[in-house]
Amino acid sequence: MEIQKLFDMTQAMAANLIENTEEEFYTLVDLRDEVLKNLQANPEISASDKQMLSKILELDQVIVERMMTIRSEASAALGKIQSFRLRKNAYDLGYSTESYFFDQKK
């Protein structure tokens, strides 16, 4: 039964890769962990379950590619934020608020 649920969720995720949210990916991973634990505890599965698992593995490649793309996009955005902070801090650290300037006319 859980394998069927995992299969349905995997198909839905593969069909809507662009619209999937982070929470949906987490839910899928959690469900996969649960199914794997159950399979390790009870390794005897039916032929139909084996077919579903092989289809899940095929769809998994597409989903993992999308997850890697999202990860690289997030990493690039984080890198931009960090470089912006470094440039901003370079300007902020050079000045002291206790400095005074006196202008004189000559």
JOMO-V426206 format. One record per pair of residues at least 12 apart in sequence whose C-alpha atoms are under 7 Angstrom apart, sorted by the first residue. I is the first residue (numbers start at 1). GAP is how many residues later the second one is. If there is no record, write none. Layout:
i,gap
I,GAP
I,GAP
This chain:
i,gap
2,33
3,32
3,46
6,25
6,26
7,45
7,49
10,46
10,49
14,45
14,48
14,49
17,49
